[in-house]
């Protein structure tokens, strides 16, 4: 990492929503919890373009956290475990966390 490079971690999600009503409830409830662990949304859906390859994401979400530990703490927290059940009832998702700069 270069001089002056602050370590940051990103959670990248590809979400396919099956039932929008409970998913809207999930989105409203999860935002304060993400913020509690130092996270913030950088991308929350929106138009995208596949530049190369055959990957066809459904809905992309990009979260920024202070570090990988903060992502893990958020994901393993009792508060998120309850919300994860709600998310899984109305959507499917893939998630990857990456350390960045």
C-alpha positions as CSV (number, residue, x, y, z in Angstrom):
1,X,0.0,0.0,0.0
2,X,1.2,3.5,-0.8
3,X,2.1,6.2,1.6
4,X,-1.0,7.9,3.0
5,X,-3.2,5.0,2.0
6,X,-5.9,4.4,4.5
7,X,-7.1,0.8,4.7
8,X,-10.7,0.4,3.8
9,X,-12.8,-2.7,3.1
10,X,-15.7,-3.1,0.7
11,X,-18.6,-5.5,0.7
12,X,-19.9,-6.2,-2.8
13,X,-23.3,-7.8,-3.1
14,X,-25.3,-9.1,-6.0
15,X,-28.9,-9.3,-4.9
16,X,-31.9,-10.8,-6.7
17,X,-35.2,-9.6,-5.1
18,X,-38.1,-12.0,-5.1
19,X,-40.6,-10.0,-3.0
20,X,-40.1,-6.2,-2.9
21,X,-42.4,-5.4,0.1
22,X,-40.4,-7.3,2.8
23,X,-37.1,-6.3,1.0
24,X,-38.0,-2.6,1.4
25,X,-38.5,-3.3,5.1
26,X,-35.1,-5.0,5.2
27,X,-33.4,-2.0,3.5
28,X,-34.9,0.5,5.9
29,X,-33.9,-1.7,8.9
30,X,-30.3,-2.6,7.8
31,X,-29.0,0.9,7.0
32,X,-28.7,2.0,10.7
33,X,-27.0,-1.3,11.6
34,X,-24.5,-0.8,8.7
35,X,-23.8,2.7,10.0
36,X,-23.4,1.3,13.6
37,X,-20.4,-0.7,12.3
38,X,-18.8,2.2,10.5
39,X,-20.2,1.2,7.1
40,X,-21.9,3.3,4.4
41,X,-23.5,2.7,1.1
42,X,-21.5,3.7,-2.0
43,X,-23.9,2.0,-4.5
44,X,-27.4,0.8,-3.8
45,X,-28.8,-0.6,-7.0
46,X,-28.8,1.6,-10.1
47,X,-28.1,1.2,-13.7
48,X,-25.0,-0.8,-14.7
49,X,-23.2,-2.0,-17.8
50,X,-21.3,-5.3,-18.2
51,X,-18.1,-4.3,-19.9
52,X,-16.5,-7.7,-20.3
53,X,-17.5,-11.3,-19.7
54,X,-20.9,-12.9,-19.3
55,X,-21.6,-12.0,-15.7
56,X,-25.2,-10.6,-15.4
57,X,-25.8,-9.3,-11.9
58,X,-29.3,-8.6,-10.8
59,X,-28.8,-5.7,-8.4
60,X,-25.4,-4.5,-7.2
61,X,-24.7,-3.0,-3.8
62,X,-21.4,-1.7,-2.7
63,X,-20.7,-0.9,1.0
64,X,-17.6,0.7,2.5
65,X,-16.4,-0.2,6.0
66,X,-13.3,0.8,7.9
67,X,-11.7,-2.7,7.5
68,X,-12.5,-6.4,7.0
69,X,-13.1,-6.9,10.7
70,X,-15.9,-4.3,10.7
71,X,-17.6,-6.2,7.9
72,X,-17.3,-9.5,9.8
73,X,-18.5,-7.9,13.0
74,X,-21.5,-6.5,11.2
75,X,-22.3,-9.7,9.4
76,X,-22.0,-11.8,12.6
77,X,-23.9,-9.4,14.8
78,X,-27.1,-10.5,16.5
79,X,-28.9,-7.6,14.9
80,X,-27.9,-8.6,11.4
81,X,-28.7,-12.3,12.0
82,X,-32.3,-11.4,12.5
83,X,-32.3,-9.1,9.5
84,X,-30.6,-11.7,7.4
85,X,-33.5,-14.1,7.9
86,X,-35.8,-11.4,6.5
87,X,-33.5,-10.8,3.6
88,X,-33.3,-14.5,2.8
89,X,-37.1,-14.7,2.9
90,X,-37.4,-12.2,0.0
91,X,-34.2,-12.3,-1.9
92,X,-31.0,-14.3,-2.8
93,X,-27.6,-12.8,-2.7
94,X,-23.9,-13.3,-3.2
95,X,-21.4,-11.3,-1.2
96,X,-17.7,-10.8,-1.2
97,X,-15.5,-8.6,1.0
98,X,-12.3,-7.1,-0.2
99,X,-9.6,-5.1,1.5
100,X,-8.9,-2.0,-0.5
101,X,-7.1,1.3,-0.3
